[in-house]
């Protein structure tokens, strides 16, 4: 799946490393991406948005992040 995306091979390798470290059921935070990618939080947030736009990751729904009453 990643090999078909319009991202560089370096980014592809970093995304692979991200999934290997945190797994596929984890909600990534900008700090996680900043650590793996070696970038600042702003760039990490932009990377998360791009990965979401490309369909690599999803954002958690509001229902799953809100507490039940």
N, C-alpha and C positions, 0 to 999 in steps of 0.2 A: 504494500500500500504506500509506504513512504517513498519508494523509489519513483513513483509516478507523479509526485507532487512538484510544483515549481519552486523548490527550495534547494539551496546549495548542498553539496555532499557533507560539508562541515556541519551545517544545521541539522541535516538528516541524522548524522552520527550523535549529535547532542540530544536530539529528541529520543533517539533509541536509548541513550544512557539515562535520560530522565525516566522513561518507562521501566527500564531495568532496575533502577534504584527504588522507585516508588510504587511500581505496579500499575495495573490498569484500572483499579477501582478507587484510586486516590484522587482527591481534589487538589490539583497543583496550586500553589501560591506563587506570587511573583518572586518571593525570596528563594523558593526552590529552584525556579528557572534561572534566577540571577546566579545562584551558586553553580549550577551545572554549566550554564552558558558563559560564565565569567563576565557578566555585564551588570550594569546598575539596574535598580528596580524599575525605572521608567522604560528601559529597553526590554526588560523581562516582561513587563505588562504588555508592551507592543507585540512581543513574540507570542504571548498567550492569545492575544486577540487574533493574530494572523493564523495560528494553529487552529483556533476555533473556526475562523472563516473558511479554512481549507477542509474542515470536517475531521481533523485529527483528534480534537478533544471537544468535549461539550462543557457548557457551563451548568453548574447545579441549578435546579429549579428552585424557585422561591419556596415552594411547598416543602421540599426536602431540607431546606436550611432554616425554616422557621420552627419555633417550638410549638407543640400542641398545647391547648388549654384544657 
